[in-house]
Amino acid sequence: MAEEVTEEAAEVTEVKRWGLPQEFIEHSRNARHEMREAWRTLLPEGFWEHRRAARREMLLAVRSLVDTAFDRMLERAEAKPETRRRPRKTRIEVQ
């Protein structure tokens, strides 16, 4: 009984969130799953293995960029405030 109430509450929340009937959402999810399976059978397994490896390498590259940016941010935070400041602009009156 409690599980039924929880599932109904989840369905109502889902409908409120997207503004779409639950039946439509379920149909869309099932269609997406079937489309993935169709692509999986259409392309050879070697393609999917290469795709996974390429995706992993791309994520590692992004991680490297984020790590470098984070390290630079820490280096700048540890630097003395005097060395980080830029000289202020001053207005000079011309006669």
Contacts in CASP RR format, 6 or more apart in sequence:
PFRMAT RR
TARGET T0000
AUTHOR 0000-0000-0000
METHOD contacts of the structure
MODEL  1
MAEEVTEEAAEVTEVKRWGLPQEFIEHSRNARHEMREAWRTLLPEGFWEH
RRAARREMLLAVRSLVDTAFDRMLERAEAKPETRRRPRKTRIEVQ
11 22 0 8 1.000
14 22 0 8 1.000
14 25 0 8 1.000
15 21 0 8 1.000
15 22 0 8 1.000
15 25 0 8 1.000
18 25 0 8 1.000
40 48 0 8 1.000
76 84 0 8 1.000
END
